[in-house]
Amino acid sequence: MTKKIGFFIGSLREDSYNKKVAEAFASLLPEGYESVFVKMDDLPFYNEDLETPENAPEAWTRFRNEVKDLDGIIFVSPEYNRSIPAVLKNALDVGSRPYGQSVWDTKPGLVVTASPGGIGGFGANHIIRQSLVFLNVPTLQQPEAYIGNIANLVGEDGKIIDGTMKFFETIVNAYIDFLEKLTK
């Protein structure tokens, strides 16, 4: 049976470096795995007043149902002002509600951050991990995935350069091993 891996990209830019990184990771998934790029840009900001037992915004329901069907989750994000983009934080919040019905619970996770700066989104990486601890998402610890100087790692064709793809492959292989151990 094919396992679905959801990708959550923290950047909304069409030509985002993080989108390129996510696409590169998706291309490295082995046979038997399917990548699902989860839409987050249409989610109204989480507001408990919008959710009643009879009704919730349609986009929230679509999002929650899509995440429920995933076997694993990969977050790929830039760092904004030493934190995470609002679109990603909002998605984490929407998926965690209503209380006691989190769609994130126990799904094996991977956090990847990419930045034009040298520290590769270190701050954002750890802020995402902090939320995942509370959401009960077991997260791959090693190898860590801080992709610094990303502008230098993308070729003129828009693809990640070969040497970096080998590093990405190491991360994907470790994540798949981690996921397999947790989902047996």
C-alpha positions as CSV (number, residue, x, y, z in Angstrom):
1,M,0.0,0.0,0.0
2,T,1.3,3.5,-0.9
3,K,2.1,5.8,2.0
4,K,1.3,9.4,1.6
5,I,3.8,12.0,2.8
6,G,2.4,15.5,3.2
7,F,4.6,18.5,2.4
8,F,3.8,21.9,4.1
9,I,5.7,24.8,2.6
10,G,6.1,27.9,4.7
11,S,6.7,30.2,1.8
12,L,3.8,31.4,-0.4
13,R,6.1,32.8,-3.1
14,E,5.6,31.0,-6.5
15,D,9.4,30.8,-7.1
16,S,10.2,30.1,-3.4
17,Y,13.5,28.4,-2.6
18,N,11.6,26.4,0.0
19,K,9.3,25.1,-2.7
20,K,12.3,24.0,-4.7
21,V,13.7,22.2,-1.7
22,A,10.3,20.5,-1.0
23,E,10.1,19.4,-4.7
24,A,13.6,18.0,-4.4
25,F,12.8,16.1,-1.3
26,A,9.6,14.8,-2.9
27,S,11.6,13.5,-5.9
28,L,13.7,11.4,-3.6
29,L,10.9,9.5,-2.0
30,P,11.3,5.8,-2.7
31,E,8.8,3.6,-4.5
32,G,5.7,3.0,-2.4
33,Y,5.6,6.6,-1.2
34,E,3.5,9.4,-2.7
35,S,4.1,13.2,-2.1
36,V,1.1,15.4,-1.3
37,F,1.6,19.1,-1.4
38,V,-0.9,20.4,1.1
39,K,-2.7,23.7,0.3
40,M,-2.5,26.1,3.3
41,D,-2.8,29.6,1.7
42,D,-6.6,29.5,1.8
43,L,-7.1,28.8,5.5
44,P,-8.8,31.6,7.4
45,F,-6.8,32.5,10.5
46,Y,-7.7,30.3,13.4
47,N,-10.4,31.8,15.5
48,E,-12.4,29.6,17.9
49,D,-15.5,31.8,17.3
50,L,-15.6,30.5,13.7
51,E,-15.9,26.9,14.8
52,T,-19.1,25.5,16.2
53,P,-20.2,21.9,16.5
54,E,-22.4,22.3,13.4
55,N,-20.0,24.3,11.3
56,A,-16.4,25.2,10.5
57,P,-14.9,27.1,7.6
58,E,-14.9,24.8,4.5
59,A,-11.1,25.3,4.0
60,W,-10.5,24.1,7.6
61,T,-12.5,20.9,7.0
62,R,-10.8,20.2,3.7
63,F,-7.3,20.8,5.3
64,R,-8.1,18.6,8.3
65,N,-9.4,15.7,6.2
66,E,-6.4,15.9,3.9
67,V,-3.9,15.8,6.8
68,K,-5.8,12.9,8.5
69,D,-5.1,10.8,5.4
70,L,-1.3,11.3,5.6
71,D,1.1,8.8,6.9
72,G,4.0,11.3,7.4
73,I,4.6,15.0,7.3
74,I,7.4,17.2,6.1
75,F,7.6,20.9,6.9
76,V,9.9,23.0,4.6
77,S,10.1,26.6,5.7
78,P,12.0,29.8,5.5
79,E,12.7,31.9,8.7
80,Y,10.9,35.2,9.0
81,N,12.3,37.5,11.7
82,R,13.8,34.5,13.7
83,S,10.4,32.8,13.6
84,I,8.1,31.0,11.3
85,P,5.7,32.3,8.6
86,A,2.2,33.0,9.7
87,V,0.7,30.6,7.1
88,L,2.6,27.7,8.7
89,K,1.7,28.6,12.2
90,N,-1.9,29.0,11.2
91,A,-1.9,25.6,9.6
92,L,-0.5,24.0,12.8
93,D,-3.2,25.7,14.8
94,V,-6.1,24.8,12.4
95,G,-5.0,21.2,12.4
96,S,-4.8,21.0,16.1
97,R,-8.4,21.9,16.7
98,P,-11.1,21.3,17.9
99,Y,-9.3,20.4,21.2
100,G,-8.7,16.7,21.5
101,Q,-9.1,16.1,17.7
102,S,-5.7,17.1,16.4
103,V,-5.0,15.7,12.9
104,W,-1.2,15.9,13.6
105,D,-1.2,13.4,16.5
106,T,1.5,10.7,16.2
107,K,2.3,11.4,12.5
108,P,6.1,11.1,12.0
109,G,7.6,14.4,11.0
110,L,10.6,16.0,9.4
111,V,11.5,19.7,9.7
112,V,13.6,21.3,6.9
113,T,14.5,25.0,6.8
114,A,16.2,26.8,4.0
115,S,17.5,30.4,4.0
116,P,19.8,32.6,1.9
117,G,21.6,33.2,5.2
118,G,24.4,31.1,6.6
119,I,22.5,29.6,9.5
120,G,19.8,28.0,7.3
121,G,16.7,29.0,9.2
122,F,17.9,27.6,12.5
123,G,15.5,29.6,14.6
124,A,12.5,28.7,12.5
125,N,13.5,25.0,12.6
126,H,13.4,25.0,16.3
127,I,10.2,26.9,16.6
128,I,8.4,24.4,14.4
129,R,9.9,21.6,16.5
130,Q,8.6,23.3,19.6
131,S,5.1,23.2,18.3
132,L,5.4,19.6,17.1
133,V,6.4,18.5,20.6
134,F,3.1,19.8,22.0
135,L,1.2,18.3,19.0
136,N,2.7,14.9,19.7
137,V,4.5,14.7,16.3
138,P,7.5,12.4,16.7
139,T,10.2,14.3,14.7
140,L,13.4,13.0,13.1
141,Q,16.3,14.4,15.1
142,Q,19.3,13.5,13.0
143,P,20.5,14.4,10.5
144,E,19.4,18.0,11.1
145,A,18.2,19.9,8.0
146,Y,19.3,23.5,8.1
147,I,19.9,24.5,4.4
148,G,22.0,27.7,4.5
149,N,23.0,29.8,1.5
150,I,20.2,28.3,-0.5
151,A,20.6,30.8,-3.4
152,N,24.0,29.2,-4.1
153,L,22.5,25.7,-4.2
154,V,20.0,26.2,-6.9
155,G,21.2,25.9,-10.5
156,E,20.2,28.2,-13.4
157,D,17.5,25.6,-14.3
158,G,15.9,26.1,-10.9
159,K,16.9,22.6,-9.7
160,I,18.9,21.9,-6.6
161,I,22.6,21.1,-7.5
162,D,23.8,17.5,-7.4
163,G,26.1,17.6,-4.3
164,T,23.3,19.1,-2.3
165,M,20.8,16.4,-3.6
166,K,23.1,13.8,-2.1
167,F,22.8,15.4,1.3
168,F,19.0,15.6,0.8
169,E,19.0,11.9,0.0
170,T,20.7,11.2,3.3
171,I,18.0,13.1,5.1
172,V,15.1,11.4,3.2
173,N,16.5,8.0,3.8
174,A,16.8,8.6,7.5
175,Y,13.3,10.0,7.6
176,I,11.9,7.0,5.7
177,D,13.7,4.6,8.2
178,F,12.3,6.6,11.1
179,L,8.7,6.6,9.7
180,E,8.9,2.9,9.0
181,K,9.9,2.1,12.6
182,L,7.0,4.2,13.9
183,T,4.3,3.0,11.6
184,K,4.8,-0.8,11.7
